[in-house]
């Protein structure tokens, strides 16, 4: 049963007695339809143009989409310094706090090498190495995202990435450069390689590089591209996966809130509006076993939306098919619904919130207790806000130091250790009809006897 009420008209889905399978839940609460497949041809054309023509192609796209006449791609060092100097002290202090907390959490993620010994002094180890060069994309659009600069750059720096390039759209309001707050944040982090490139063309430039006689129009390719963007950025990231690694194809942001009858409807409504503020495709979903709470939250949404600065955008997101109030049997049933939906952000507004959170398996990040809103994670919790969307939290993770690391295995088997595995290799190489595999190991024994006889 589905119905809606109130001026904001958030859908109410009666899910009691329903099976919380992945198919059932995602059919009841579908994500917003974002036509990534439809963006593929345009993104593919952009990538081809940039690969073929380099700077002229990027400049033509900047003129068409950003109304900027470009003479260079790389942001001059003096522009970075000027933006940093002009940054308001209050904002600088806030960013310093975000950087410190994000760096502290990221530093705890560095994995230790693994060394395992076997008979005969054999040793197998796992060692971690950073990628050589990372590309970070920071979008423009409806808002300015200095926090995204921090969230993408800091884990790369902690991982030990030696070369980091940042790309952000040129803006006509700022003389064809990215937003000065983005430039200032990059400068605070010690990033001096910043490019005024937006959209799919930025992904193409970072993935394949741009050769040009002029150094300020040149881009060296990277090994990994991270950072959110619009549907064309996501499409471009899908298309370059055969050349570089990418973090994820970020979709519309989403929050799911699991709440019982004791939860505060004012706080829940505020958090749903907070997420809906991002854009019209954002999802805000309340899962509760309390019909009285559902009614109270709807009343609060009606009241609060009227006063929020981006009311039209918020109302569009809350009344879209991707947002809903889902009525479940009990909190255990609600946990099953949350796991099946696999939200980017999951808030727990329940009695024994820690215990409830401990039973959830599928979420990008879990925010435990009514005093821990998603907006905290967006900025200064210390966690990373680059998280899997669209249900991909069932198989992928948010951005961490591990995103920028590679695991390399090393194997050392002295001659004395080979006898312990000689028969195993012989049997398996015969079973797989790869006799040269077994012969390669046997050659070690023959070679060893020959050396002994000759000695």
PLY file of the C-alpha trace (Angstrom):
ply
format ascii 1.0
element vertex 455
property float x
property float y
property float z
element edge 454
property int vertex1
property int vertex2
end_header
0.00 0.00 0.00
1.37 3.41 -0.96
-0.17 6.81 -0.29
0.89 10.39 0.40
-0.39 13.27 2.46
0.62 16.81 3.43
1.82 19.65 1.26
5.26 18.07 0.80
3.57 14.77 -0.13
6.29 12.30 0.78
5.18 8.81 -0.18
4.22 6.51 2.71
4.79 2.83 1.98
3.06 0.24 4.12
5.68 -2.54 4.17
4.39 -4.54 7.13
4.22 -8.23 6.36
6.37 -7.78 3.26
9.53 -9.73 2.59
12.59 -7.49 2.86
14.39 -9.04 -0.08
16.61 -6.83 -2.18
14.21 -6.97 -5.12
11.14 -6.16 -3.01
12.76 -3.26 -1.17
14.33 -1.66 -4.21
11.13 -2.03 -6.18
9.19 -0.31 -3.39
11.78 2.47 -2.99
13.51 2.89 -6.36
16.38 5.29 -6.80
15.91 8.37 -8.97
16.27 7.59 -12.65
19.60 9.00 -13.80
20.21 8.14 -17.44
23.86 7.14 -17.28
23.51 5.02 -20.40
22.07 8.00 -22.22
25.11 10.07 -21.26
27.59 7.52 -22.60
27.53 8.70 -26.26
28.17 12.35 -25.34
30.90 11.39 -22.86
32.47 9.07 -25.42
32.50 11.84 -28.02
34.09 14.26 -25.55
36.79 11.75 -24.63
37.56 11.09 -28.30
37.80 14.83 -29.03
40.16 15.45 -26.12
42.36 12.48 -27.02
42.57 13.60 -30.64
42.77 17.39 -30.34
44.03 18.05 -26.80
43.86 21.64 -25.60
41.75 23.01 -28.50
39.04 20.45 -27.70
39.04 21.33 -23.99
38.97 25.06 -24.79
36.06 24.62 -27.17
34.09 22.73 -24.53
34.89 25.38 -21.91
33.54 28.07 -24.25
30.41 26.04 -24.94
29.52 24.90 -21.45
31.28 27.30 -19.10
31.27 30.50 -21.23
35.01 30.77 -20.65
37.64 31.61 -23.27
40.65 29.60 -22.15
44.27 30.33 -22.92
45.68 27.82 -20.43
44.60 24.81 -18.39
46.92 24.87 -15.38
46.08 27.36 -12.67
49.05 29.70 -12.10
50.86 29.43 -8.79
50.12 33.08 -8.04
46.38 32.44 -8.39
46.59 29.65 -5.82
48.55 31.88 -3.45
46.13 34.76 -3.93
43.12 32.56 -3.25
44.74 31.21 -0.12
45.58 34.70 1.14
42.04 35.92 0.50
40.37 33.03 2.33
38.25 34.25 5.23
39.88 33.40 8.59
36.71 31.71 9.84
36.59 29.42 6.79
40.32 28.73 7.01
39.91 27.66 10.62
37.02 25.36 9.73
38.99 23.77 6.89
42.01 23.28 9.12
39.77 21.41 11.56
38.38 19.22 8.76
41.87 18.49 7.42
43.20 17.56 10.86
40.33 15.21 11.69
40.30 13.59 8.26
44.08 13.11 8.36
43.93 11.60 11.86
41.37 8.98 10.82
43.11 8.29 7.50
46.48 7.81 9.22
45.00 4.99 11.29
44.08 3.09 8.12
47.61 2.38 6.87
47.87 -1.41 6.67
50.86 -3.30 8.03
52.83 -5.71 5.83
51.88 -9.37 6.17
54.59 -12.04 6.39
53.77 -15.76 6.61
56.35 -18.53 6.98
56.13 -22.09 5.68
58.27 -25.23 6.07
61.87 -25.00 5.00
62.16 -21.27 5.69
59.76 -20.39 2.85
58.14 -16.99 3.13
55.18 -15.27 1.47
54.49 -11.62 2.17
52.04 -8.89 1.28
53.40 -5.36 0.98
51.53 -2.15 0.27
52.65 0.53 -2.17
50.91 3.77 -3.14
49.99 4.48 -6.71
52.38 6.93 -8.35
49.89 9.59 -9.48
46.27 10.40 -8.61
43.76 12.71 -10.25
41.06 14.36 -8.15
37.92 15.85 -9.67
35.99 18.47 -7.71
32.67 19.50 -9.30
31.11 22.93 -9.64
27.35 23.20 -10.07
24.83 24.11 -7.39
27.39 24.41 -4.59
31.08 24.84 -3.82
32.74 21.78 -2.31
36.03 22.52 -0.49
35.21 19.54 1.73
35.47 17.29 -1.34
39.00 18.56 -1.92
39.93 17.50 1.60
38.15 14.13 1.46
39.90 13.12 -1.78
43.35 14.62 -1.26
44.08 13.74 2.38
43.77 9.92 2.05
45.98 10.07 -1.05
48.61 12.03 0.82
48.47 9.69 3.82
48.84 6.72 1.47
52.04 8.28 0.14
50.92 9.26 -3.36
53.74 11.48 -4.63
51.89 13.27 -7.45
48.33 14.60 -7.14
46.55 16.63 -9.83
43.24 18.36 -9.15
40.71 19.39 -11.81
37.67 21.63 -11.28
35.47 23.49 -13.78
36.49 26.97 -14.96
34.03 29.66 -13.89
33.34 32.84 -15.81
32.64 34.66 -12.54
36.22 34.00 -11.45
38.12 34.86 -14.59
38.03 31.38 -16.06
39.57 29.75 -12.99
37.93 27.28 -10.59
36.15 28.73 -7.57
38.68 30.51 -5.30
37.62 28.47 -2.27
38.60 25.32 -4.17
41.94 26.87 -5.07
42.55 28.01 -1.50
41.80 24.56 -0.10
44.15 22.96 -2.60
46.86 25.42 -1.59
46.29 24.66 2.11
46.91 20.99 1.33
50.04 21.72 -0.65
48.49 20.83 -4.02
50.06 23.07 -6.65
48.94 21.15 -9.75
45.39 22.38 -10.39
43.61 22.48 -13.74
40.59 24.52 -14.84
38.80 21.66 -16.57
35.28 20.40 -15.92
33.03 17.54 -16.88
33.88 14.51 -19.00
36.76 16.45 -20.56
38.47 16.59 -17.16
38.20 12.81 -16.83
39.62 12.42 -20.34
42.51 14.79 -19.64
43.42 13.02 -16.40
43.09 9.54 -17.89
44.94 10.04 -21.18
46.88 13.24 -20.65
47.22 16.21 -22.99
50.37 16.88 -24.99
51.00 20.48 -25.97
54.05 22.65 -26.70
52.91 25.08 -23.99
53.50 23.71 -20.49
50.41 25.44 -19.07
48.24 23.52 -21.55
49.82 20.15 -20.82
48.44 17.42 -18.54
50.25 14.23 -17.55
48.03 11.12 -17.21
47.24 9.64 -13.81
46.81 6.11 -12.46
43.57 6.69 -10.52
40.73 9.20 -10.73
38.58 9.99 -7.70
35.87 12.50 -6.91
32.16 12.99 -7.61
30.52 14.69 -10.57
27.43 14.84 -12.75
26.12 12.08 -14.99
28.62 12.91 -17.74
31.52 12.65 -15.31
30.18 9.29 -14.11
29.78 8.11 -17.71
33.30 9.22 -18.56
34.71 7.36 -15.55
33.02 4.20 -16.78
34.55 4.67 -20.23
38.15 5.13 -19.06
38.26 2.11 -16.74
40.38 0.21 -19.26
43.12 2.82 -18.87
42.96 4.03 -15.26
41.38 3.00 -11.99
38.39 5.01 -10.75
36.93 5.19 -7.27
33.25 4.80 -8.17
30.49 6.10 -10.42
28.87 8.43 -7.94
25.10 8.72 -8.22
22.60 10.93 -6.44
23.18 11.21 -2.71
20.90 9.37 -0.29
20.09 8.98 3.39
18.04 6.26 5.05
16.94 6.80 8.65
15.93 3.85 10.83
13.86 5.11 13.77
11.61 3.80 16.51
8.72 5.44 18.36
11.06 7.27 20.75
12.82 9.19 17.97
12.53 12.96 17.60
10.50 13.85 14.46
12.01 17.33 14.31
15.55 15.94 13.98
14.52 13.32 11.44
12.77 15.89 9.25
15.80 18.18 9.48
18.11 15.37 8.33
15.82 14.41 5.44
15.74 18.05 4.30
19.51 18.28 4.72
20.03 15.47 2.23
17.29 16.68 -0.15
19.11 20.02 -0.31
21.82 18.52 -2.56
19.67 18.23 -5.69
16.31 17.11 -7.04
17.48 13.49 -7.37
18.61 13.11 -3.75
16.89 10.38 -1.74
15.62 10.73 1.83
13.96 7.61 3.25
12.59 7.04 6.75
12.13 3.45 7.90
10.08 3.09 11.09
7.74 0.73 12.92
5.80 3.67 14.37
2.89 5.16 12.44
2.68 7.98 14.96
6.32 8.90 14.25
5.63 8.77 10.51
2.77 11.24 10.93
4.84 13.51 13.15
7.75 13.52 10.68
5.41 14.40 7.83
4.06 17.31 9.86
7.61 18.47 10.59
8.55 18.23 6.92
5.60 20.41 5.98
6.66 22.95 8.57
10.42 22.97 7.98
10.48 22.84 4.18
8.58 26.12 4.05
11.52 27.86 5.74
14.51 26.17 4.11
16.41 28.37 1.62
16.32 25.79 -1.21
12.67 24.85 -0.71
11.90 24.10 -4.36
14.87 21.77 -4.71
14.12 20.08 -1.40
10.44 19.62 -2.22
11.28 18.08 -5.59
13.62 15.56 -3.96
11.25 14.66 -1.13
8.28 14.14 -3.44
10.23 12.13 -6.00
9.95 8.35 -6.24
13.34 8.00 -4.53
12.10 9.39 -1.18
9.59 7.74 1.14
8.44 6.87 4.64
8.46 3.08 4.97
6.34 1.47 7.71
7.80 -1.88 8.86
6.80 -4.58 11.36
9.53 -3.85 13.90
13.12 -2.64 14.10
14.48 -6.07 13.14
12.36 -5.91 9.99
13.66 -2.37 9.49
17.26 -3.58 9.66
16.47 -6.08 6.91
14.99 -3.28 4.78
18.09 -1.13 5.33
20.44 -3.97 4.42
18.46 -4.68 1.25
18.44 -1.00 0.23
22.16 -0.54 1.11
22.11 3.25 1.54
25.00 5.62 1.10
24.25 7.08 4.55
22.30 5.29 7.29
21.21 7.06 10.46
20.08 5.05 13.51
17.54 6.87 15.71
16.61 3.97 17.98
16.83 2.85 21.57
20.14 0.94 21.84
21.38 2.57 18.64
24.79 0.91 19.01
23.23 -2.53 19.21
21.01 -1.87 16.20
23.94 -0.52 14.17
25.91 -3.66 14.98
23.42 -5.74 13.00
23.62 -3.64 9.82
25.95 -4.91 7.10
25.22 -2.88 3.97
25.78 0.88 4.15
28.41 3.34 3.01
28.55 4.89 6.47
26.43 4.40 9.60
25.63 7.35 11.87
24.76 6.08 15.33
22.35 7.95 17.57
20.19 11.03 17.18
23.14 13.33 17.99
25.14 12.09 14.97
23.70 13.57 11.76
24.96 12.85 8.24
26.00 16.48 7.87
28.64 15.82 10.51
30.14 13.17 8.24
29.95 15.54 5.29
32.39 17.86 7.02
34.27 17.10 10.20
33.46 13.75 11.81
36.84 12.53 10.56
35.19 9.94 8.32
35.23 10.28 4.54
32.14 11.54 2.73
32.96 9.88 -0.63
30.66 6.87 -0.28
28.98 4.25 -2.50
25.53 5.20 -3.81
22.77 3.44 -5.71
22.87 0.26 -3.62
26.52 -0.44 -4.46
27.33 -0.52 -0.73
26.57 -4.25 -0.97
29.90 -4.75 -2.74
31.95 -1.54 -2.53
33.36 0.81 0.08
33.83 4.50 0.57
37.06 6.32 -0.15
39.88 5.37 2.22
43.66 5.22 2.24
43.30 1.72 0.74
41.84 3.27 -2.43
45.29 4.70 -3.19
47.30 1.59 -2.31
48.29 -1.54 -4.22
49.08 -4.88 -2.60
52.17 -6.62 -3.95
52.85 -10.23 -2.99
56.41 -11.53 -2.65
57.35 -15.21 -2.57
60.68 -16.67 -1.40
61.17 -20.47 -1.35
64.73 -21.61 -0.63
65.79 -24.93 -2.16
65.15 -26.70 1.15
61.49 -25.64 1.04
60.73 -27.03 -2.42
60.64 -30.66 -1.30
57.61 -29.89 0.87
55.54 -28.88 -2.19
57.18 -30.97 -4.93
54.45 -33.60 -5.06
51.65 -31.02 -4.85
52.96 -29.15 -7.88
53.44 -32.40 -9.81
49.88 -33.58 -9.18
48.23 -30.25 -9.95
50.26 -29.57 -13.11
49.29 -33.01 -14.40
45.63 -32.48 -13.49
45.58 -29.18 -15.39
47.53 -30.61 -18.35
50.30 -28.08 -17.91
53.30 -30.42 -17.71
55.84 -27.63 -18.19
54.71 -26.21 -14.86
55.74 -29.38 -13.07
58.90 -29.66 -15.15
59.96 -26.16 -14.13
59.89 -27.20 -10.47
61.60 -30.55 -11.16
64.39 -28.68 -12.94
65.37 -27.16 -9.60
66.02 -30.60 -8.13
67.98 -31.77 -11.18
69.96 -28.55 -11.22
70.72 -28.91 -7.51
72.05 -32.51 -7.98
74.17 -31.44 -10.94
75.74 -28.67 -8.91
76.49 -31.10 -6.07
78.08 -33.66 -8.43
80.16 -31.00 -10.13
81.28 -29.68 -6.77
0 1
1 2
2 3
3 4
4 5
5 6
6 7
7 8
8 9
9 10
10 11
11 12
12 13
13 14
14 15
15 16
16 17
17 18
18 19
19 20
20 21
21 22
22 23
23 24
24 25
25 26
26 27
27 28
28 29
29 30
30 31
31 32
32 33
33 34
34 35
35 36
36 37
37 38
38 39
39 40
40 41
41 42
42 43
43 44
44 45
45 46
46 47
47 48
48 49
49 50
50 51
51 52
52 53
53 54
54 55
55 56
56 57
57 58
58 59
59 60
60 61
61 62
62 63
63 64
64 65
65 66
66 67
67 68
68 69
69 70
70 71
71 72
72 73
73 74
74 75
75 76
76 77
77 78
78 79
79 80
80 81
81 82
82 83
83 84
84 85
85 86
86 87
87 88
88 89
89 90
90 91
91 92
92 93
93 94
94 95
95 96
96 97
97 98
98 99
99 100
100 101
101 102
102 103
103 104
104 105
105 106
106 107
107 108
108 109
109 110
110 111
111 112
112 113
113 114
114 115
115 116
116 117
117 118
118 119
119 120
120 121
121 122
122 123
123 124
124 125
125 126
126 127
127 128
128 129
129 130
130 131
131 132
132 133
133 134
134 135
135 136
136 137
137 138
138 139
139 140
140 141
141 142
142 143
143 144
144 145
145 146
146 147
147 148
148 149
149 150
150 151
151 152
152 153
153 154
154 155
155 156
156 157
157 158
158 159
159 160
160 161
161 162
162 163
163 164
164 165
165 166
166 167
167 168
168 169
169 170
170 171
171 172
172 173
173 174
174 175
175 176
176 177
177 178
178 179
179 180
180 181
181 182
182 183
183 184
184 185
185 186
186 187
187 188
188 189
189 190
190 191
191 192
192 193
193 194
194 195
195 196
196 197
197 198
198 199
199 200
200 201
201 202
202 203
203 204
204 205
205 206
206 207
207 208
208 209
209 210
210 211
211 212
212 213
213 214
214 215
215 216
216 217
217 218
218 219
219 220
220 221
221 222
222 223
223 224
224 225
225 226
226 227
227 228
228 229
229 230
230 231
231 232
232 233
233 234
234 235
235 236
236 237
237 238
238 239
239 240
240 241
241 242
242 243
243 244
244 245
245 246
246 247
247 248
248 249
249 250
250 251
251 252
252 253
253 254
254 255
255 256
256 257
257 258
258 259
259 260
260 261
261 262
262 263
263 264
264 265
265 266
266 267
267 268
268 269
269 270
270 271
271 272
272 273
273 274
274 275
275 276
276 277
277 278
278 279
279 280
280 281
281 282
282 283
283 284
284 285
285 286
286 287
287 288
288 289
289 290
290 291
291 292
292 293
293 294
294 295
295 296
296 297
297 298
298 299
299 300
300 301
301 302
302 303
303 304
304 305
305 306
306 307
307 308
308 309
309 310
310 311
311 312
312 313
313 314
314 315
315 316
316 317
317 318
318 319
319 320
320 321
321 322
322 323
323 324
324 325
325 326
326 327
327 328
328 329
329 330
330 331
331 332
332 333
333 334
334 335
335 336
336 337
337 338
338 339
339 340
340 341
341 342
342 343
343 344
344 345
345 346
346 347
347 348
348 349
349 350
350 351
351 352
352 353
353 354
354 355
355 356
356 357
357 358
358 359
359 360
360 361
361 362
362 363
363 364
364 365
365 366
366 367
367 368
368 369
369 370
370 371
371 372
372 373
373 374
374 375
375 376
376 377
377 378
378 379
379 380
380 381
381 382
382 383
383 384
384 385
385 386
386 387
387 388
388 389
389 390
390 391
391 392
392 393
393 394
394 395
395 396
396 397
397 398
398 399
399 400
400 401
401 402
402 403
403 404
404 405
405 406
406 407
407 408
408 409
409 410
410 411
411 412
412 413
413 414
414 415
415 416
416 417
417 418
418 419
419 420
420 421
421 422
422 423
423 424
424 425
425 426
426 427
427 428
428 429
429 430
430 431
431 432
432 433
433 434
434 435
435 436
436 437
437 438
438 439
439 440
440 441
441 442
442 443
443 444
444 445
445 446
446 447
447 448
448 449
449 450
450 451
451 452
452 453
453 454
